[in-house]
Amino acid sequence: MSENILLKLCVAFLLIGCVAEHKSTDKEGSNEQVVDYFADNGFGNAVAVVQHPAGVYHKGITYVAYQGPLEDPYVASYNHTTNEWKGPYKAGISEMGKDPNRKKKIDNHGKPALLIDDAGFIHIAFGGHGGTPADGDNPLGNHHYGKNLHAVSKKPLDISEWETLDNISLFGTYSQFVKMENGDIYLFYRHGAHRSNWVYQKSTDNGKIFGEPVSFLKHKRRTEIEAEDSWYPWVSKGNGDDIIVAFDYHICRDSKNRQDARGHIPERHNVYYMVFDTKTGVWKNVKNEPLEMPLTKEMADMKTLVREIPNDWTFQGIADVDPYGNPQVCVLVGSDVGEKRSGPKRLQHFRWDGQEWLESKNTDLPIGNGDIDVISAKEVSIYLESKTSNDVGEISKWDSFNGGESFKKGTVFLQRKNTSFVISSLIDNPHPDARIIVGEKQEGSDFKKMYLLGDNGPIQRSQKEAKVLKK
């Protein structure tokens, strides 16, 4: 054997040894399998766009909240530096979800909204669907079920222990938190069941004390038909001292009425937009005209209408503003979902150009819930859950680089065959790796796998930690 061949064989054996050692090390380091979800105990519609924010990024950590077993709120956290998950911990006990004889087994209205105050304490509002007559008279509406509750972490930035406080109205539902730059906290919600005002309560001391409920959308009996005015707003922080609101109108028909034999149905129409200047306390429309509050249907139609949609039904408005304060609004629009069950059939997008509302060329946008992020006057993204034509559930981002005039499909964060997702609004101040929370439906079960998604897809966790449910 020549010296050259012998040398080559020695090198080959050395390389084989190195590869074998590398594989062995990899194998030893991967005893614990990882999965794409962080918990498997999301319950019912574990997150939704309307109860928000469901997550906050703060000092290197993303905190997330969702509805868990028996409709109780759960909170988990992810450290982006150490890649460490904590929780989920049960953060309170809902009044709902405990009655096995109730016809509607899962109410889904009391999902938690989450906020972190300026002292670092974590707050959630949860558990309400309007309160019950046993809770006393509701001066701003009617009753239904559950109690709106407010829980706070016992220690700053610690999700392991919680205390429920008695400092907000029990009659709330659809809780939505907004924290302003000066630390003021606003909790928005509907003060009761359908026939109730929408209100906010304000705290200036990190949520220890909240002021009395202040109405901003008025429920009111109609005289020409057997129905009552009702609303579904979505509230978020705008620029500076502004809070922005996108909303649609719910015609709350009597259970027995001559207009529709089906009685009360989930019929909504139109899409509206307005702004609350928290510094001056003045509500205004997109033209900066002041509004008399609480807003009535007549004044809403006259001053805040984005688009009249009288025949089709609407569902879940969302909004954001560019750096100049120009808003963009999305709403799902579809046929009569109360009868045909066809669901929303298109997502409509509108943008204010300084003079009028323009409808975007968005025929390619999928049908689905989600949130909008207006990054600049030109760059806009919509985060959506949807289904593809071959029954693949998908979480994707649709981008516009012409100010919202048109959109094209961008990043796909998650895909699963033969499944569907529920989606949260965008996490407050999101880390690029953790922008949105998603629940994946499990066949034959009320439980969902929970995902934290960002630009690189789902943030993984060890399978052992992610399996929270006791089988």
C-alpha positions as CSV (number, residue, x, y, z in Angstrom):
1,M,0.0,0.0,0.0
2,S,1.5,3.3,-1.0
3,E,2.2,6.0,1.6
4,N,-0.3,8.3,-0.2
5,I,-3.2,5.8,0.0
6,L,-2.4,5.1,3.6
7,L,-2.6,8.8,4.4
8,K,-6.0,9.1,2.7
9,L,-7.4,6.2,4.6
10,C,-6.2,7.6,7.9
11,V,-7.9,11.0,7.1
12,A,-11.1,9.1,6.1
13,F,-11.2,7.2,9.4
14,L,-10.7,10.4,11.3
15,L,-13.5,12.1,9.5
16,I,-15.9,9.2,10.1
17,G,-15.0,9.3,13.8
18,C,-15.8,13.0,14.0
19,V,-19.1,12.6,12.2
20,A,-20.1,9.7,14.5
21,E,-19.2,11.7,17.6
22,H,-21.3,14.7,16.3
23,K,-24.3,12.5,15.7
24,S,-23.9,10.9,19.1
25,T,-23.8,14.3,20.8
26,D,-26.8,15.5,18.8
27,K,-28.7,12.4,19.9
28,E,-27.8,12.9,23.5
29,G,-28.8,16.5,23.4
30,S,-32.2,15.8,21.9
31,N,-33.7,13.2,24.2
32,E,-36.5,15.6,24.9
33,Q,-38.8,16.1,21.9
34,V,-40.0,19.6,21.0
35,V,-43.3,20.6,19.6
36,D,-44.6,23.7,17.9
37,Y,-47.3,24.5,20.5
38,F,-46.6,25.8,24.1
39,A,-49.7,24.3,25.8
40,D,-52.5,21.9,24.9
41,N,-55.2,23.1,27.3
42,G,-56.8,26.0,25.4
43,F,-60.5,25.6,25.9
44,G,-63.3,26.5,23.4
45,N,-62.4,29.6,21.5
46,A,-59.4,30.1,23.7
47,V,-58.4,33.4,22.2
48,A,-60.2,36.0,20.0
49,V,-59.5,39.3,18.4
50,V,-62.1,41.2,20.4
51,Q,-60.8,40.4,24.0
52,H,-57.5,42.1,23.7
53,P,-54.6,42.4,24.0
54,A,-54.1,38.7,24.9
55,G,-50.4,39.2,25.0
56,V,-47.7,41.8,25.9
57,Y,-44.0,41.9,25.2
58,H,-42.1,43.6,28.1
59,K,-38.4,43.7,28.9
60,G,-37.4,40.7,26.9
61,I,-40.4,38.5,27.8
62,T,-43.6,37.8,26.0
63,Y,-46.6,37.2,28.3
64,V,-49.7,35.5,26.9
65,A,-53.2,34.8,28.3
66,Y,-55.9,32.5,27.0
67,Q,-59.1,30.6,28.1
68,G,-58.3,27.3,29.7
69,P,-60.3,24.4,31.3
70,L,-63.7,25.4,32.8
71,E,-63.2,28.8,31.1
72,D,-60.7,29.9,33.7
73,P,-57.9,32.3,32.5
74,Y,-54.3,30.9,32.1
75,V,-51.1,32.9,31.6
76,A,-47.7,31.8,30.2
77,S,-44.5,33.6,29.4
78,Y,-41.5,33.2,27.1
79,N,-38.1,34.6,27.7
80,H,-36.5,35.6,24.3
81,T,-33.0,35.7,25.7
82,T,-32.9,32.3,27.6
83,N,-35.6,30.6,25.4
84,E,-37.3,29.6,28.6
85,W,-41.1,29.0,28.9
86,K,-42.9,29.5,32.2
87,G,-46.5,28.4,33.0
88,P,-49.2,28.2,32.0
89,Y,-50.6,29.2,35.5
90,K,-54.2,29.5,36.3
91,A,-54.7,33.2,37.1
92,G,-58.3,33.3,38.3
93,I,-61.5,31.4,38.6
94,S,-64.3,32.3,36.1
95,E,-67.9,32.2,37.2
96,M,-68.7,30.6,33.9
97,G,-67.9,27.1,32.7
98,K,-68.9,25.3,35.9
99,D,-72.5,24.3,35.2
100,P,-72.8,20.9,33.5
101,N,-76.5,21.3,33.0
102,R,-76.2,24.6,31.0
103,K,-77.4,24.2,27.5
104,K,-74.5,26.2,26.0
105,K,-71.6,24.3,27.5
106,I,-68.9,26.9,26.6
107,D,-69.9,30.6,26.8
108,N,-66.6,31.9,25.4
109,H,-67.3,35.6,26.2
110,G,-65.0,35.8,29.3
111,K,-61.6,35.2,27.6
112,P,-58.8,37.2,29.3
113,A,-57.4,40.5,28.2
114,L,-53.9,41.2,29.6
115,L,-51.9,44.4,30.5
116,I,-48.7,45.2,32.4
117,D,-48.8,48.4,34.4
118,D,-45.9,50.9,34.9
119,A,-44.9,49.1,38.2
120,G,-44.6,45.8,36.4
121,F,-47.7,44.1,37.8
122,I,-49.6,42.0,35.3
123,H,-53.4,42.5,35.0
124,I,-56.1,40.4,33.4
125,A,-59.8,41.1,33.0
126,F,-61.9,38.0,32.4
127,G,-65.0,35.9,33.2
128,G,-67.9,38.1,32.3
129,H,-71.0,37.9,30.0
130,G,-73.1,40.7,31.5
131,G,-73.6,39.5,35.1
132,T,-76.8,38.1,36.5
133,P,-79.8,39.5,38.3
134,A,-78.3,38.1,41.5
135,D,-75.6,40.7,41.2
136,G,-78.1,43.5,41.5
137,D,-79.5,46.1,39.2
138,N,-77.6,47.0,36.1
139,P,-78.1,50.7,35.5
140,L,-76.6,50.7,32.0
141,G,-78.1,47.6,30.5
142,N,-79.4,44.1,31.0
143,H,-78.0,40.8,32.5
144,H,-76.9,37.5,31.1
145,Y,-74.2,35.3,32.7
146,G,-70.9,35.3,34.6
147,K,-69.0,38.1,36.3
148,N,-66.4,40.4,34.9
149,L,-63.4,40.1,37.2
150,H,-60.0,41.7,37.5
151,A,-56.9,39.8,38.7
152,V,-53.4,41.1,39.3
153,S,-50.1,39.3,39.8
154,K,-49.0,39.3,43.4
155,K,-45.4,40.2,42.4
156,P,-44.1,42.3,39.5
157,L,-43.5,40.3,36.3
158,D,-44.3,37.1,38.1
159,I,-47.1,35.0,36.6
160,S,-47.1,32.2,39.3
161,E,-49.4,33.8,41.9
162,W,-52.5,36.0,41.4
163,E,-55.0,38.0,43.4
164,T,-58.6,38.8,42.3
165,L,-59.6,42.4,43.2
166,D,-63.1,43.9,43.6
167,N,-62.6,47.2,41.8
168,I,-64.4,46.9,38.4
169,S,-68.0,46.4,37.4
170,L,-69.2,42.8,37.5
171,F,-71.5,43.5,34.5
172,G,-68.8,43.6,31.8
173,T,-68.0,41.4,28.8
174,Y,-65.6,41.7,25.9
175,S,-62.9,43.2,28.0
176,Q,-60.3,45.4,26.2
177,F,-57.3,47.0,27.9
178,V,-55.5,50.2,26.7
179,K,-52.5,51.7,28.6
180,M,-51.4,55.2,27.6
181,E,-47.9,56.5,27.6
182,N,-48.5,58.3,30.9
183,G,-49.4,55.0,32.5
184,D,-53.2,55.6,32.7
185,I,-55.1,52.4,32.2
186,Y,-58.5,52.2,30.4
187,L,-60.7,49.1,30.6
188,F,-63.4,49.1,27.9
189,Y,-66.3,46.6,27.8
190,R,-70.0,46.2,27.3
191,H,-71.8,46.9,30.5
192,G,-74.2,43.9,30.4
193,A,-75.8,41.7,27.7
194,H,-76.7,42.9,24.2
195,R,-79.0,45.7,25.4
196,S,-76.4,47.6,27.3
197,N,-74.1,50.6,26.9
198,W,-70.4,50.2,26.1
199,V,-68.3,51.9,28.7
200,Y,-64.8,52.4,30.0
201,Q,-63.3,52.6,33.5
202,K,-60.1,54.5,34.0
203,S,-57.3,54.0,36.5
204,T,-54.5,56.5,37.2
205,D,-52.7,54.4,40.0
206,N,-51.7,51.2,38.1
207,G,-55.1,49.6,38.5
208,K,-55.6,49.8,42.2
209,I,-58.6,52.0,41.8
210,F,-60.8,52.4,38.8
211,G,-63.3,55.3,38.2
212,E,-67.0,54.7,37.7
213,P,-68.1,53.4,34.2
214,V,-68.3,56.1,31.6
215,S,-70.6,55.3,28.6
216,F,-69.4,56.0,25.0
217,L,-71.9,53.9,22.9
218,K,-75.5,54.1,23.8
219,H,-78.1,51.2,23.6
220,K,-81.5,52.6,22.8
221,R,-85.0,51.3,22.0
222,R,-86.1,51.7,18.4
223,T,-89.7,52.9,17.8
224,E,-90.3,51.9,14.1
225,I,-89.3,48.2,14.6
226,E,-89.3,45.7,17.4
227,A,-85.6,46.0,18.2
228,E,-82.9,47.9,20.1
229,D,-79.7,49.6,19.1
230,S,-76.6,47.6,20.1
231,W,-72.9,47.7,19.2
232,Y,-69.6,45.8,18.8
233,P,-66.6,48.0,19.0
234,W,-62.8,47.2,18.9
235,V,-60.7,49.6,20.9
236,S,-56.9,50.2,20.6
237,K,-54.2,52.8,21.2
238,G,-53.7,55.3,18.4
239,N,-51.0,58.0,18.2
240,G,-50.0,60.1,21.2
241,D,-53.0,60.6,23.5
242,D,-55.5,59.0,21.2
243,I,-57.6,55.9,21.5
244,I,-59.1,54.6,18.3
245,V,-62.4,52.7,17.9
246,A,-63.7,50.7,14.9
247,F,-67.3,49.4,15.4
248,D,-70.3,47.9,13.7
249,Y,-74.0,48.1,14.5
250,H,-76.0,45.2,15.9
251,I,-79.8,45.4,15.4
252,C,-80.9,43.6,18.5
253,R,-84.3,42.2,17.5
254,D,-86.8,41.1,20.1
255,S,-87.0,37.4,20.6
256,K,-90.6,37.6,19.1
257,N,-90.9,40.2,16.4
258,R,-92.8,40.8,13.2
259,Q,-89.8,41.7,11.1
260,D,-88.0,38.3,11.4
261,A,-89.6,35.1,12.6
262,R,-86.2,33.8,13.8
263,G,-86.4,36.4,16.7
264,H,-83.0,37.6,18.0
265,I,-80.2,36.8,15.5
266,P,-76.6,37.9,15.2
267,E,-77.4,40.6,12.6
268,R,-74.8,43.4,12.3
269,H,-74.4,46.1,9.7
270,N,-72.1,49.0,8.6
271,V,-68.7,49.9,9.8
272,Y,-67.8,53.1,11.8
273,Y,-64.7,54.8,13.2
274,M,-64.0,57.4,15.9
275,V,-61.2,58.7,18.2
276,F,-61.0,59.5,21.9
277,D,-58.5,62.2,22.8
278,T,-57.7,61.2,26.4
279,K,-55.8,64.4,27.1
280,T,-58.8,66.6,26.4
281,G,-61.5,64.0,27.1
282,V,-63.1,64.8,23.7
283,W,-64.4,62.2,21.3
284,K,-64.2,63.1,17.6
285,N,-64.7,61.7,14.2
286,V,-62.0,61.3,11.5
287,K,-62.5,64.9,10.5
288,N,-61.8,66.1,14.0
289,E,-65.4,67.1,14.6
290,P,-66.4,66.7,18.3
291,L,-69.0,64.0,19.1
292,E,-71.7,64.1,21.7
293,M,-71.4,61.1,24.0
294,P,-72.6,58.5,24.5
295,L,-72.9,58.1,20.8
296,T,-76.4,57.2,19.4
297,K,-77.2,55.3,16.2
298,E,-78.4,58.5,14.6
299,M,-75.2,60.4,15.4
300,A,-73.0,57.5,14.5
301,D,-74.6,57.3,11.0
302,M,-74.2,61.1,10.5
303,K,-70.7,61.6,11.9
304,T,-68.7,58.3,12.1
305,L,-69.7,56.1,9.2
306,V,-66.9,54.5,7.2
307,R,-69.2,52.5,4.9
308,E,-72.9,51.8,4.9
309,I,-73.5,48.0,4.5
310,P,-77.3,47.7,4.9
311,N,-77.9,44.3,3.3
312,D,-74.9,42.1,4.0
313,W,-73.9,41.4,7.6
314,T,-70.6,42.6,9.2
315,F,-68.4,41.0,11.8
316,Q,-65.4,42.2,13.8
317,G,-64.0,45.6,12.8
318,I,-60.3,46.3,13.4
319,A,-58.3,49.5,12.9
320,D,-54.9,51.1,13.1
321,V,-53.4,54.5,12.1
322,D,-50.3,55.6,10.2
323,P,-47.7,58.0,11.8
324,Y,-49.8,60.9,10.5
325,G,-53.0,59.7,12.2
326,N,-54.7,58.5,9.0
327,P,-56.7,55.3,9.9
328,Q,-57.2,52.1,8.1
329,V,-60.2,49.8,9.0
330,C,-61.0,46.2,8.1
331,V,-64.3,44.3,8.6
332,L,-65.6,40.9,7.6
333,V,-68.7,41.1,5.4
334,G,-71.0,38.3,4.4
335,S,-74.5,37.2,3.7
336,D,-77.2,36.5,6.3
337,V,-75.2,34.1,8.6
338,G,-78.3,33.6,10.7
339,E,-80.1,31.7,8.0
340,K,-77.7,30.5,5.3
341,R,-74.8,29.8,7.7
342,S,-72.5,30.7,4.9
343,G,-70.4,32.9,7.1
344,P,-68.5,36.0,6.1
345,K,-67.5,35.9,2.4
346,R,-65.0,38.7,2.1
347,L,-62.7,40.9,4.1
348,Q,-63.2,44.6,3.3
349,H,-60.4,47.1,3.9
350,F,-60.9,50.9,4.0
351,R,-58.4,53.7,4.2
352,W,-58.7,57.4,5.0
353,D,-56.8,59.6,2.5
354,G,-57.4,62.8,4.4
355,Q,-60.6,63.6,2.5
356,E,-62.6,60.4,2.2
357,W,-62.8,56.7,2.9
358,L,-61.4,54.6,0.0
359,E,-62.1,50.9,-0.4
360,S,-59.0,48.9,-1.2
361,K,-58.6,46.5,-4.1
362,N,-58.5,43.5,-1.9
363,T,-60.2,40.8,-3.9
364,D,-57.4,38.4,-3.1
365,L,-57.6,38.7,0.7
366,P,-58.8,35.5,2.3
367,I,-61.9,35.1,4.5
368,G,-60.8,35.2,8.2
369,N,-60.3,37.0,11.5
370,G,-57.2,38.9,12.3
371,D,-55.5,42.2,13.0
372,I,-54.0,45.1,11.1
373,D,-50.6,46.7,11.5
374,V,-50.1,50.1,9.8
375,I,-46.3,50.5,9.9
376,S,-46.0,53.6,7.7
377,A,-48.0,55.6,5.2
378,K,-47.1,53.1,2.6
379,E,-46.5,49.8,4.5
380,V,-49.4,47.9,5.9
381,S,-49.8,44.2,7.0
382,I,-52.9,42.2,7.9
383,Y,-52.5,39.0,10.0
384,L,-55.2,36.5,9.3
385,E,-56.4,33.0,10.0
386,S,-58.0,31.4,7.0
387,K,-58.5,28.2,5.0
388,T,-57.0,27.4,1.6
389,S,-59.0,25.8,-1.2
390,N,-57.7,22.3,-0.3
391,D,-58.8,22.6,3.4
392,V,-55.5,23.6,4.9
393,G,-55.9,25.9,8.0
394,E,-53.4,28.7,7.7
395,I,-52.1,31.7,9.6
396,S,-50.6,34.2,7.2
397,K,-49.6,37.8,6.7
398,W,-50.9,39.9,3.8
399,D,-48.7,42.9,2.9
400,S,-49.3,46.2,1.1
401,F,-46.6,48.6,0.0
402,N,-48.9,51.2,-1.5
403,G,-50.6,52.4,1.6
404,G,-53.3,49.7,1.6
405,E,-54.5,50.2,-1.9
406,S,-53.9,46.5,-2.6
407,F,-52.5,43.4,-0.7
408,K,-50.4,40.4,-1.5
409,K,-49.8,37.3,0.5
410,G,-46.5,37.3,2.4
411,T,-45.3,35.2,5.3
412,V,-47.1,32.0,6.2
413,F,-46.6,31.4,9.9
414,L,-48.4,28.1,10.3
415,Q,-50.3,25.5,8.2
416,R,-52.2,22.4,9.3
417,K,-54.2,20.1,7.1
418,N,-57.9,19.5,7.9
419,T,-58.0,21.9,10.8
420,S,-59.0,25.4,11.8
421,F,-57.6,28.1,14.1
422,V,-58.7,30.8,16.4
423,I,-56.5,33.9,16.5
424,S,-55.8,36.7,18.9
425,S,-55.2,40.3,18.0
426,L,-51.6,41.4,17.7
427,I,-49.5,41.2,20.9
428,D,-48.9,44.6,22.4
429,N,-45.4,45.9,21.5
430,P,-44.6,42.6,19.9
431,H,-41.2,41.0,19.6
432,P,-40.7,39.9,15.9
433,D,-40.6,36.3,17.0
434,A,-43.9,36.5,18.9
435,R,-46.6,38.6,17.2
436,I,-49.8,36.6,17.6
437,I,-51.4,33.8,19.7
438,V,-53.3,31.0,17.9
439,G,-55.4,28.0,19.0
440,E,-55.6,24.9,16.8
441,K,-58.8,22.8,17.0
442,Q,-58.4,19.3,18.1
443,E,-60.7,16.8,16.4
444,G,-63.4,15.4,18.8
445,S,-62.3,17.7,21.6
446,D,-63.2,21.1,23.1
447,F,-59.5,21.7,23.7
448,K,-57.0,23.5,21.5
449,K,-53.2,23.5,21.1
450,M,-51.9,27.0,21.7
451,Y,-49.2,28.5,19.5
452,L,-47.1,31.7,19.8
453,L,-46.2,32.8,16.3
454,G,-43.7,35.3,14.9
455,D,-41.6,35.9,11.9
456,N,-39.9,32.6,12.2
457,G,-43.0,30.6,12.8
458,P,-44.1,29.0,16.1
459,I,-41.9,29.2,19.2
460,Q,-41.2,25.6,20.2
461,R,-41.3,24.0,23.6
462,S,-40.5,20.6,25.0
463,Q,-43.3,18.2,24.5
464,K,-43.3,17.3,28.1
465,E,-43.8,20.9,29.2
466,A,-46.4,21.6,26.5
467,K,-48.7,18.8,27.6
468,V,-50.6,20.5,30.3
469,L,-53.7,18.4,30.2
470,K,-53.9,15.4,32.5
471,K,-55.0,12.6,30.2
